Amino acid sequence: MAKEPFEELREKMLKEAKAGIKLAYSSEENSLIQSINAFLETQKSYNIMYERLSEWFGIYFPEVKVTNSKTLAELALVLNSKDIDYQKIENAMEDKGKAKQVFEKAREMGREMGEEEHEALQRFASMSKSTAATLDDLEGYIRNAAQRLMPNASYLTDEKIAAEMLSKAGSMERLASMPASTIQLLGAEKALFKHIKFGSKPPKYGVLFKLQAVGAAPRDQRGRIARAYATKVAIALKADYYTKNFIAKDLKKSLDETIKKIKESPQRQARPQRNESEARGGFRRGKQGRGGFQKKRFKNNRNKTETWR
Protein backbone atom coordinates (compact mmCIF):
# COMPACT_ATOMS: atom_id res chain seq x y z
CA MET A 1 0.00 0.00 0.00
CA ALA A 2 1.45 3.34 -1.07
CA LYS A 3 2.11 5.89 1.61
CA GLU A 4 0.15 9.16 1.53
CA PRO A 5 2.11 12.31 0.77
CA PHE A 6 3.26 14.25 3.81
CA GLU A 7 1.05 17.31 3.20
CA GLU A 8 -2.05 15.21 2.62
CA LEU A 9 -1.38 13.22 5.81
CA ARG A 10 -0.80 16.45 7.77
CA GLU A 11 -4.09 17.94 6.58
CA LYS A 12 -5.92 14.76 7.49
CA MET A 13 -4.45 14.73 11.02
CA LEU A 14 -5.27 18.41 11.55
CA LYS A 15 -8.83 17.82 10.40
CA GLU A 16 -9.25 14.92 12.81
CA ALA A 17 -7.73 16.94 15.68
CA LYS A 18 -10.09 19.86 15.05
CA ALA A 19 -13.07 17.50 14.90
CA GLY A 20 -11.98 15.94 18.21
CA ILE A 21 -11.65 19.36 19.89
CA LYS A 22 -15.06 20.42 18.59
CA LEU A 23 -16.61 17.21 19.91
CA ALA A 24 -14.92 17.61 23.30
CA TYR A 25 -16.39 21.09 23.74
CA SER A 26 -19.79 20.31 22.25
CA SER A 27 -21.38 19.64 25.65
CA GLU A 28 -22.62 22.45 27.89
CA GLU A 29 -20.72 20.96 30.82
CA ASN A 30 -17.59 22.92 29.88
CA SER A 31 -19.52 26.18 30.02
CA LEU A 32 -20.97 25.15 33.39
CA ILE A 33 -17.47 24.43 34.72
CA GLN A 34 -16.22 27.85 33.63
CA SER A 35 -19.28 29.63 35.03
CA ILE A 36 -19.04 28.03 38.49
CA ASN A 37 -15.31 28.81 38.64
CA ALA A 38 -16.05 32.40 37.62
CA PHE A 39 -18.79 32.61 40.25
CA LEU A 40 -16.59 31.31 43.09
CA GLU A 41 -13.65 33.55 42.20
CA THR A 42 -15.85 36.63 41.74
CA GLN A 43 -17.61 35.91 45.03
CA LYS A 44 -14.27 35.98 46.87
CA SER A 45 -13.43 39.32 45.27
CA TYR A 46 -16.89 40.65 46.07
CA ASN A 47 -16.55 39.75 49.76
CA ILE A 48 -13.23 41.62 49.93
CA MET A 49 -14.84 44.52 48.08
CA TYR A 50 -17.70 44.66 50.61
CA GLU A 51 -15.26 44.75 53.54
CA ARG A 52 -13.33 47.61 51.95
CA LEU A 53 -16.48 49.57 51.13
CA SER A 54 -17.76 49.06 54.69
CA GLU A 55 -14.55 50.50 56.18
CA TRP A 56 -14.46 53.39 53.72
CA PHE A 57 -18.14 54.21 54.26
CA GLY A 58 -17.56 54.08 58.04
CA ILE A 59 -15.22 57.08 57.87
CA TYR A 60 -18.15 59.34 57.03
CA PHE A 61 -21.02 57.48 58.74
CA PRO A 62 -19.49 55.43 61.58
CA GLU A 63 -22.83 54.97 63.38
CA VAL A 64 -24.54 53.43 60.34
CA LYS A 65 -24.11 49.64 60.51
CA VAL A 66 -25.23 47.81 57.35
CA THR A 67 -24.77 44.04 57.03
CA ASN A 68 -26.34 43.73 53.57
CA SER A 69 -23.70 44.31 50.90
CA LYS A 70 -26.19 45.46 48.25
CA THR A 71 -27.82 47.95 50.62
CA LEU A 72 -24.41 49.31 51.61
CA ALA A 73 -23.53 49.96 47.96
CA GLU A 74 -26.86 51.72 47.39
CA LEU A 75 -26.37 53.93 50.46
CA ALA A 76 -22.83 54.82 49.41
CA LEU A 77 -24.21 55.96 46.06
CA VAL A 78 -26.89 58.27 47.50
CA LEU A 79 -25.50 59.47 50.83
CA ASN A 80 -23.45 62.64 51.14
CA SER A 81 -22.52 64.18 54.47
CA LYS A 82 -23.71 67.57 53.19
CA ASP A 83 -27.02 66.27 51.80
CA ILE A 84 -28.67 63.55 53.89
CA ASP A 85 -32.09 63.00 52.38
CA TYR A 86 -34.55 60.63 54.07
CA GLN A 87 -36.34 59.74 50.83
CA LYS A 88 -33.10 58.70 49.16
CA ILE A 89 -32.23 56.50 52.14
CA GLU A 90 -35.65 54.88 52.11
CA ASN A 91 -35.37 54.14 48.37
CA ALA A 92 -31.92 52.57 48.89
CA MET A 93 -32.98 50.35 51.80
CA GLU A 94 -34.41 46.87 51.25
CA ASP A 95 -35.80 46.94 54.78
CA LYS A 96 -37.86 50.17 54.75
CA GLY A 97 -38.44 49.91 58.51
CA LYS A 98 -34.78 50.69 59.21
CA ALA A 99 -34.66 53.79 57.00
CA LYS A 100 -35.53 56.15 59.87
CA GLN A 101 -32.84 54.65 62.10
CA VAL A 102 -30.20 55.02 59.35
CA PHE A 103 -31.35 58.59 58.70
CA GLU A 104 -30.87 59.54 62.36
CA LYS A 105 -27.53 57.74 62.72
CA ALA A 106 -26.14 59.28 59.52
CA ARG A 107 -26.43 62.80 60.96
CA GLU A 108 -24.61 62.11 64.23
CA MET A 109 -20.87 62.01 63.51
CA GLY A 110 -18.18 61.29 60.96
CA ARG A 111 -15.81 63.03 58.60
CA GLU A 112 -17.32 65.59 56.29
CA MET A 113 -17.18 64.19 52.76
CA GLY A 114 -15.44 66.27 50.12
CA GLU A 115 -16.65 66.35 46.54
CA GLU A 116 -13.65 64.42 45.19
CA GLU A 117 -13.96 61.85 47.97
CA HIS A 118 -17.65 61.42 47.22
CA GLU A 119 -16.97 60.77 43.54
CA ALA A 120 -14.27 58.18 44.34
CA LEU A 121 -16.54 56.41 46.85
CA GLN A 122 -19.41 56.41 44.37
CA ARG A 123 -17.26 54.84 41.66
CA PHE A 124 -16.18 52.07 44.01
CA ALA A 125 -19.76 51.54 45.23
CA SER A 126 -20.93 51.40 41.61
CA MET A 127 -18.35 48.69 40.87
CA SER A 128 -19.56 46.73 43.92
CA LYS A 129 -23.17 47.03 42.74
CA SER A 130 -22.22 45.89 39.23
CA THR A 131 -20.31 42.90 40.66
CA ALA A 132 -23.38 41.88 42.69
CA ALA A 133 -25.51 41.98 39.54
CA THR A 134 -22.93 39.85 37.71
CA LEU A 135 -23.01 37.27 40.51
CA ASP A 136 -26.81 37.13 40.31
CA ASP A 137 -26.63 36.55 36.53
CA LEU A 138 -23.99 33.83 36.93
CA GLU A 139 -26.01 32.13 39.66
CA GLY A 140 -29.09 32.12 37.44
CA TYR A 141 -27.21 30.51 34.56
CA ILE A 142 -25.57 27.93 36.87
CA ARG A 143 -28.97 27.00 38.29
CA ASN A 144 -30.53 26.46 34.85
CA ALA A 145 -27.51 24.68 33.32
CA ALA A 146 -27.07 22.34 36.31
CA GLN A 147 -30.75 21.39 36.19
CA ARG A 148 -30.39 20.53 32.49
CA LEU A 149 -27.17 18.53 32.80
CA MET A 150 -27.39 17.14 36.34
CA PRO A 151 -31.06 17.11 37.39
CA ASN A 152 -30.72 14.24 39.86
CA ALA A 153 -27.53 15.48 41.53
CA SER A 154 -28.89 19.06 41.67
CA TYR A 155 -32.10 17.85 43.30
CA LEU A 156 -30.22 15.94 45.99
CA THR A 157 -27.69 18.66 46.80
CA ASP A 158 -27.80 22.12 45.24
CA GLU A 159 -27.13 23.47 41.76
CA LYS A 160 -23.94 25.28 42.76
CA ILE A 161 -22.63 22.31 44.77
CA ALA A 162 -23.35 19.94 41.89
CA ALA A 163 -21.59 22.30 39.46
CA GLU A 164 -18.60 22.62 41.81
CA MET A 165 -18.26 18.84 41.99
CA LEU A 166 -18.31 18.76 38.19
CA SER A 167 -15.57 21.38 38.13
CA LYS A 168 -13.41 19.34 40.52
CA ALA A 169 -13.89 16.18 38.43
CA GLY A 170 -13.34 17.86 35.06
CA SER A 171 -16.12 16.15 33.10
CA MET A 172 -19.46 14.44 33.55
CA GLU A 173 -18.04 11.14 32.33
CA ARG A 174 -15.30 11.15 34.94
CA LEU A 175 -17.64 12.35 37.71
CA ALA A 176 -20.24 9.69 36.92
CA SER A 177 -17.62 6.93 37.11
CA MET A 178 -16.31 7.99 40.52
CA PRO A 179 -17.09 5.87 43.60
CA ALA A 180 -18.93 7.37 46.56
CA SER A 181 -15.72 7.61 48.61
CA THR A 182 -14.09 9.85 45.99
CA ILE A 183 -17.20 12.03 45.60
CA GLN A 184 -17.28 12.48 49.37
CA LEU A 185 -13.76 13.97 49.36
CA LEU A 186 -14.04 16.18 46.26
CA GLY A 187 -12.72 19.56 47.30
CA ALA A 188 -10.62 18.19 50.18
CA GLU A 189 -7.58 17.23 48.09
CA LYS A 190 -5.10 19.29 50.14
CA ALA A 191 -6.24 17.75 53.41
CA LEU A 192 -6.10 14.28 51.86
CA PHE A 193 -2.52 14.74 50.60
CA LYS A 194 -1.52 16.13 54.01
CA HIS A 195 -2.99 13.01 55.65
CA ILE A 196 -1.11 10.70 53.25
CA LYS A 197 2.20 12.54 53.62
CA PHE A 198 2.25 13.56 57.29
CA GLY A 199 -0.28 11.24 58.92
CA SER A 200 -2.66 14.01 59.99
CA LYS A 201 -6.38 13.42 60.48
CA PRO A 202 -8.04 12.19 57.27
CA PRO A 203 -10.72 14.48 55.79
CA LYS A 204 -14.35 13.36 56.00
CA TYR A 205 -15.92 15.72 53.47
CA GLY A 206 -15.07 18.32 50.87
CA VAL A 207 -17.58 20.32 48.84
CA LEU A 208 -20.43 18.43 50.56
CA PHE A 209 -19.67 20.36 53.76
CA LYS A 210 -21.54 23.31 52.20
CA LEU A 211 -24.77 21.34 52.49
CA GLN A 212 -26.94 22.47 55.39
CA ALA A 213 -27.48 18.88 56.54
CA VAL A 214 -23.72 18.30 56.79
CA GLY A 215 -22.42 21.67 57.97
CA ALA A 216 -25.07 22.13 60.66
CA ALA A 217 -24.83 18.56 61.98
CA PRO A 218 -22.95 17.67 65.20
CA ARG A 219 -19.27 17.08 64.63
CA ASP A 220 -19.42 13.32 65.26
CA GLN A 221 -22.21 12.90 62.68
CA ARG A 222 -20.90 15.02 59.82
CA GLY A 223 -18.73 12.33 58.28
CA ARG A 224 -21.50 9.72 58.25
CA ILE A 225 -24.04 12.16 56.80
CA ALA A 226 -21.54 13.22 54.12
CA ARG A 227 -20.97 9.56 53.23
CA ALA A 228 -24.73 8.99 52.99
CA TYR A 229 -25.03 11.95 50.64
CA ALA A 230 -22.05 10.80 48.55
CA THR A 231 -23.56 7.32 48.15
CA LYS A 232 -26.83 8.69 46.78
CA VAL A 233 -25.12 11.35 44.67
CA ALA A 234 -22.97 8.66 43.03
CA ILE A 235 -26.15 6.86 41.94
CA ALA A 236 -27.76 10.13 40.84
CA LEU A 237 -24.76 11.05 38.68
CA LYS A 238 -24.85 7.74 36.87
CA ALA A 239 -28.52 8.30 36.11
CA ASP A 240 -27.74 11.84 34.87
CA TYR A 241 -24.98 10.70 32.53
CA TYR A 242 -26.03 7.25 31.35
CA THR A 243 -29.78 6.62 31.61
CA LYS A 244 -31.11 10.22 31.76
CA ASN A 245 -33.87 9.00 34.10
CA PHE A 246 -35.06 11.20 36.96
CA ILE A 247 -34.79 9.09 40.10
CA ALA A 248 -33.89 11.83 42.58
CA LYS A 249 -37.18 11.77 44.51
CA ASP A 250 -36.76 8.11 45.48
CA LEU A 251 -33.10 8.72 46.33
CA LYS A 252 -34.01 11.74 48.43
CA LYS A 253 -36.59 9.74 50.39
CA SER A 254 -34.07 6.99 51.12
CA LEU A 255 -31.43 9.59 52.01
CA ASP A 256 -33.71 11.33 54.51
CA GLU A 257 -34.39 7.99 56.22
CA THR A 258 -30.65 7.26 56.45
CA ILE A 259 -29.90 10.70 57.91
CA LYS A 260 -32.69 10.25 60.44
CA LYS A 261 -31.17 6.95 61.59
CA ILE A 262 -27.73 8.59 61.90
CA LYS A 263 -29.13 11.39 64.06
CA GLU A 264 -31.00 8.94 66.27
CA SER A 265 -28.03 6.59 66.70
CA PRO A 266 -25.99 6.81 69.95
CA GLN A 267 -22.93 9.01 69.97
CA ARG A 268 -19.73 7.27 68.97
CA GLN A 269 -16.73 7.29 71.26
CA ALA A 270 -13.73 9.11 69.88
CA ARG A 271 -10.77 6.92 68.94
CA PRO A 272 -7.47 7.57 70.73
CA GLN A 273 -5.26 9.80 68.65
CA ARG A 274 -1.88 8.54 67.43
CA ASN A 275 1.13 10.79 67.54
CA GLU A 276 2.69 11.90 64.28
CA SER A 277 5.65 9.51 64.36
CA GLU A 278 3.42 6.48 64.94
CA ALA A 279 1.11 7.54 62.12
CA ARG A 280 4.07 7.62 59.73
CA GLY A 281 5.32 4.13 60.42
CA GLY A 282 5.53 3.38 64.13
CA PHE A 283 9.11 4.64 64.72
CA ARG A 284 10.12 6.77 67.67
CA ARG A 285 13.49 8.08 68.78
CA GLY A 286 15.22 5.71 71.16
CA LYS A 287 16.86 6.55 74.47
CA GLN A 288 19.96 4.41 73.85
CA GLY A 289 22.65 5.82 71.67
CA ARG A 290 22.75 8.98 69.62
CA GLY A 291 20.42 9.01 66.65
CA GLY A 292 19.05 5.55 67.41
CA PHE A 293 15.48 4.42 66.74
CA GLN A 294 13.43 1.83 68.52
CA LYS A 295 10.95 -0.41 66.75
CA LYS A 296 8.59 -2.72 68.60
CA ARG A 297 8.37 -6.20 67.19
CA PHE A 298 6.17 -9.11 68.25
CA LYS A 299 7.66 -12.60 68.01
CA ASN A 300 6.65 -15.79 69.79
CA ASN A 301 4.03 -13.79 71.72
CA ARG A 302 6.79 -11.80 73.41
CA ASN A 303 7.44 -8.07 73.05
CA LYS A 304 11.04 -7.43 72.09
CA THR A 305 12.85 -4.22 71.28
CA GLU A 306 15.58 -3.87 68.70
CA THR A 307 17.89 -0.86 68.43
CA TRP A 308 18.36 0.53 64.93
CA ARG A 309 21.46 2.56 64.19
C-alpha positions as CSV (number, residue, x, y, z in Angstrom):
1,M,0.0,0.0,0.0
2,A,1.4,3.3,-1.1
3,K,2.1,5.9,1.6
4,E,0.2,9.2,1.5
5,P,2.1,12.3,0.8
6,F,3.3,14.2,3.8
7,E,1.1,17.3,3.2
8,E,-2.1,15.2,2.6
9,L,-1.4,13.2,5.8
10,R,-0.8,16.4,7.8
11,E,-4.1,17.9,6.6
12,K,-5.9,14.8,7.5
13,M,-4.4,14.7,11.0
14,L,-5.3,18.4,11.6
15,K,-8.8,17.8,10.4
16,E,-9.3,14.9,12.8
17,A,-7.7,16.9,15.7
18,K,-10.1,19.9,15.1
19,A,-13.1,17.5,14.9
20,G,-12.0,15.9,18.2
21,I,-11.7,19.4,19.9
22,K,-15.1,20.4,18.6
23,L,-16.6,17.2,19.9
24,A,-14.9,17.6,23.3
25,Y,-16.4,21.1,23.7
26,S,-19.8,20.3,22.3
27,S,-21.4,19.6,25.6
28,E,-22.6,22.5,27.9
29,E,-20.7,21.0,30.8
30,N,-17.6,22.9,29.9
31,S,-19.5,26.2,30.0
32,L,-21.0,25.1,33.4
33,I,-17.5,24.4,34.7
34,Q,-16.2,27.9,33.6
35,S,-19.3,29.6,35.0
36,I,-19.0,28.0,38.5
37,N,-15.3,28.8,38.6
38,A,-16.0,32.4,37.6
39,F,-18.8,32.6,40.3
40,L,-16.6,31.3,43.1
41,E,-13.6,33.6,42.2
42,T,-15.9,36.6,41.7
43,Q,-17.6,35.9,45.0
44,K,-14.3,36.0,46.9
45,S,-13.4,39.3,45.3
46,Y,-16.9,40.7,46.1
47,N,-16.5,39.8,49.8
48,I,-13.2,41.6,49.9
49,M,-14.8,44.5,48.1
50,Y,-17.7,44.7,50.6
51,E,-15.3,44.8,53.5
52,R,-13.3,47.6,51.9
53,L,-16.5,49.6,51.1
54,S,-17.8,49.1,54.7
55,E,-14.5,50.5,56.2
56,W,-14.5,53.4,53.7
57,F,-18.1,54.2,54.3
58,G,-17.6,54.1,58.0
59,I,-15.2,57.1,57.9
60,Y,-18.2,59.3,57.0
61,F,-21.0,57.5,58.7
62,P,-19.5,55.4,61.6
63,E,-22.8,55.0,63.4
64,V,-24.5,53.4,60.3
65,K,-24.1,49.6,60.5
66,V,-25.2,47.8,57.4
67,T,-24.8,44.0,57.0
68,N,-26.3,43.7,53.6
69,S,-23.7,44.3,50.9
70,K,-26.2,45.5,48.2
71,T,-27.8,47.9,50.6
72,L,-24.4,49.3,51.6
73,A,-23.5,50.0,48.0
74,E,-26.9,51.7,47.4
75,L,-26.4,53.9,50.5
76,A,-22.8,54.8,49.4
77,L,-24.2,56.0,46.1
78,V,-26.9,58.3,47.5
79,L,-25.5,59.5,50.8
80,N,-23.4,62.6,51.1
81,S,-22.5,64.2,54.5
82,K,-23.7,67.6,53.2
83,D,-27.0,66.3,51.8
84,I,-28.7,63.5,53.9
85,D,-32.1,63.0,52.4
86,Y,-34.6,60.6,54.1
87,Q,-36.3,59.7,50.8
88,K,-33.1,58.7,49.2
89,I,-32.2,56.5,52.1
90,E,-35.6,54.9,52.1
91,N,-35.4,54.1,48.4
92,A,-31.9,52.6,48.9
93,M,-33.0,50.4,51.8
94,E,-34.4,46.9,51.3
95,D,-35.8,46.9,54.8
96,K,-37.9,50.2,54.7
97,G,-38.4,49.9,58.5
98,K,-34.8,50.7,59.2
99,A,-34.7,53.8,57.0
100,K,-35.5,56.2,59.9
101,Q,-32.8,54.6,62.1
102,V,-30.2,55.0,59.4
103,F,-31.3,58.6,58.7
104,E,-30.9,59.5,62.4
105,K,-27.5,57.7,62.7
106,A,-26.1,59.3,59.5
107,R,-26.4,62.8,61.0
108,E,-24.6,62.1,64.2
109,M,-20.9,62.0,63.5
110,G,-18.2,61.3,61.0
111,R,-15.8,63.0,58.6
112,E,-17.3,65.6,56.3
113,M,-17.2,64.2,52.8
114,G,-15.4,66.3,50.1
115,E,-16.7,66.3,46.5
116,E,-13.7,64.4,45.2
117,E,-14.0,61.8,48.0
118,H,-17.7,61.4,47.2
119,E,-17.0,60.8,43.5
120,A,-14.3,58.2,44.3
121,L,-16.5,56.4,46.9
122,Q,-19.4,56.4,44.4
123,R,-17.3,54.8,41.7
124,F,-16.2,52.1,44.0
125,A,-19.8,51.5,45.2
126,S,-20.9,51.4,41.6
127,M,-18.4,48.7,40.9
128,S,-19.6,46.7,43.9
129,K,-23.2,47.0,42.7
130,S,-22.2,45.9,39.2
131,T,-20.3,42.9,40.7
132,A,-23.4,41.9,42.7
133,A,-25.5,42.0,39.5
134,T,-22.9,39.9,37.7
135,L,-23.0,37.3,40.5
136,D,-26.8,37.1,40.3
137,D,-26.6,36.6,36.5
138,L,-24.0,33.8,36.9
139,E,-26.0,32.1,39.7
140,G,-29.1,32.1,37.4
141,Y,-27.2,30.5,34.6
142,I,-25.6,27.9,36.9
143,R,-29.0,27.0,38.3
144,N,-30.5,26.5,34.8
145,A,-27.5,24.7,33.3
146,A,-27.1,22.3,36.3
147,Q,-30.8,21.4,36.2
148,R,-30.4,20.5,32.5
149,L,-27.2,18.5,32.8
150,M,-27.4,17.1,36.3
151,P,-31.1,17.1,37.4
152,N,-30.7,14.2,39.9
153,A,-27.5,15.5,41.5
154,S,-28.9,19.1,41.7
155,Y,-32.1,17.9,43.3
156,L,-30.2,15.9,46.0
157,T,-27.7,18.7,46.8
158,D,-27.8,22.1,45.2
159,E,-27.1,23.5,41.8
160,K,-23.9,25.3,42.8
161,I,-22.6,22.3,44.8
162,A,-23.3,19.9,41.9
163,A,-21.6,22.3,39.5
164,E,-18.6,22.6,41.8
165,M,-18.3,18.8,42.0
166,L,-18.3,18.8,38.2
167,S,-15.6,21.4,38.1
168,K,-13.4,19.3,40.5
169,A,-13.9,16.2,38.4
170,G,-13.3,17.9,35.1
171,S,-16.1,16.1,33.1
172,M,-19.5,14.4,33.6
173,E,-18.0,11.1,32.3
174,R,-15.3,11.2,34.9
175,L,-17.6,12.4,37.7
176,A,-20.2,9.7,36.9
177,S,-17.6,6.9,37.1
178,M,-16.3,8.0,40.5
179,P,-17.1,5.9,43.6
180,A,-18.9,7.4,46.6
181,S,-15.7,7.6,48.6
182,T,-14.1,9.9,46.0
183,I,-17.2,12.0,45.6
184,Q,-17.3,12.5,49.4
185,L,-13.8,14.0,49.4
186,L,-14.0,16.2,46.3
187,G,-12.7,19.6,47.3
188,A,-10.6,18.2,50.2
189,E,-7.6,17.2,48.1
190,K,-5.1,19.3,50.1
191,A,-6.2,17.8,53.4
192,L,-6.1,14.3,51.9
193,F,-2.5,14.7,50.6
194,K,-1.5,16.1,54.0
195,H,-3.0,13.0,55.6
196,I,-1.1,10.7,53.3
197,K,2.2,12.5,53.6
198,F,2.2,13.6,57.3
199,G,-0.3,11.2,58.9
200,S,-2.7,14.0,60.0
201,K,-6.4,13.4,60.5
202,P,-8.0,12.2,57.3
203,P,-10.7,14.5,55.8
204,K,-14.3,13.4,56.0
205,Y,-15.9,15.7,53.5
206,G,-15.1,18.3,50.9
207,V,-17.6,20.3,48.8
208,L,-20.4,18.4,50.6
209,F,-19.7,20.4,53.8
210,K,-21.5,23.3,52.2
211,L,-24.8,21.3,52.5
212,Q,-26.9,22.5,55.4
213,A,-27.5,18.9,56.5
214,V,-23.7,18.3,56.8
215,G,-22.4,21.7,58.0
216,A,-25.1,22.1,60.7
217,A,-24.8,18.6,62.0
218,P,-23.0,17.7,65.2
219,R,-19.3,17.1,64.6
220,D,-19.4,13.3,65.3
221,Q,-22.2,12.9,62.7
222,R,-20.9,15.0,59.8
223,G,-18.7,12.3,58.3
224,R,-21.5,9.7,58.2
225,I,-24.0,12.2,56.8
226,A,-21.5,13.2,54.1
227,R,-21.0,9.6,53.2
228,A,-24.7,9.0,53.0
229,Y,-25.0,11.9,50.6
230,A,-22.0,10.8,48.6
231,T,-23.6,7.3,48.1
232,K,-26.8,8.7,46.8
233,V,-25.1,11.4,44.7
234,A,-23.0,8.7,43.0
235,I,-26.2,6.9,41.9
236,A,-27.8,10.1,40.8
237,L,-24.8,11.0,38.7
238,K,-24.8,7.7,36.9
239,A,-28.5,8.3,36.1
240,D,-27.7,11.8,34.9
241,Y,-25.0,10.7,32.5
242,Y,-26.0,7.3,31.3
243,T,-29.8,6.6,31.6
244,K,-31.1,10.2,31.8
245,N,-33.9,9.0,34.1
246,F,-35.1,11.2,37.0
247,I,-34.8,9.1,40.1
248,A,-33.9,11.8,42.6
249,K,-37.2,11.8,44.5
250,D,-36.8,8.1,45.5
251,L,-33.1,8.7,46.3
252,K,-34.0,11.7,48.4
253,K,-36.6,9.7,50.4
254,S,-34.1,7.0,51.1
255,L,-31.4,9.6,52.0
256,D,-33.7,11.3,54.5
257,E,-34.4,8.0,56.2
258,T,-30.7,7.3,56.4
259,I,-29.9,10.7,57.9
260,K,-32.7,10.3,60.4
261,K,-31.2,7.0,61.6
262,I,-27.7,8.6,61.9
263,K,-29.1,11.4,64.1
264,E,-31.0,8.9,66.3
265,S,-28.0,6.6,66.7
266,P,-26.0,6.8,70.0
267,Q,-22.9,9.0,70.0
268,R,-19.7,7.3,69.0
269,Q,-16.7,7.3,71.3
270,A,-13.7,9.1,69.9
271,R,-10.8,6.9,68.9
272,P,-7.5,7.6,70.7
273,Q,-5.3,9.8,68.6
274,R,-1.9,8.5,67.4
275,N,1.1,10.8,67.5
276,E,2.7,11.9,64.3
277,S,5.7,9.5,64.4
278,E,3.4,6.5,64.9
279,A,1.1,7.5,62.1
280,R,4.1,7.6,59.7
281,G,5.3,4.1,60.4
282,G,5.5,3.4,64.1
283,F,9.1,4.6,64.7
284,R,10.1,6.8,67.7
285,R,13.5,8.1,68.8
286,G,15.2,5.7,71.2
287,K,16.9,6.5,74.5
288,Q,20.0,4.4,73.8
289,G,22.7,5.8,71.7
290,R,22.8,9.0,69.6
291,G,20.4,9.0,66.7
292,G,19.0,5.5,67.4
293,F,15.5,4.4,66.7
294,Q,13.4,1.8,68.5
295,K,11.0,-0.4,66.8
296,K,8.6,-2.7,68.6
297,R,8.4,-6.2,67.2
298,F,6.2,-9.1,68.3
299,K,7.7,-12.6,68.0
300,N,6.6,-15.8,69.8
301,N,4.0,-13.8,71.7
302,R,6.8,-11.8,73.4
303,N,7.4,-8.1,73.1
304,K,11.0,-7.4,72.1
305,T,12.8,-4.2,71.3
306,E,15.6,-3.9,68.7
307,T,17.9,-0.9,68.4
308,W,18.4,0.5,64.9
309,R,21.5,2.6,64.2
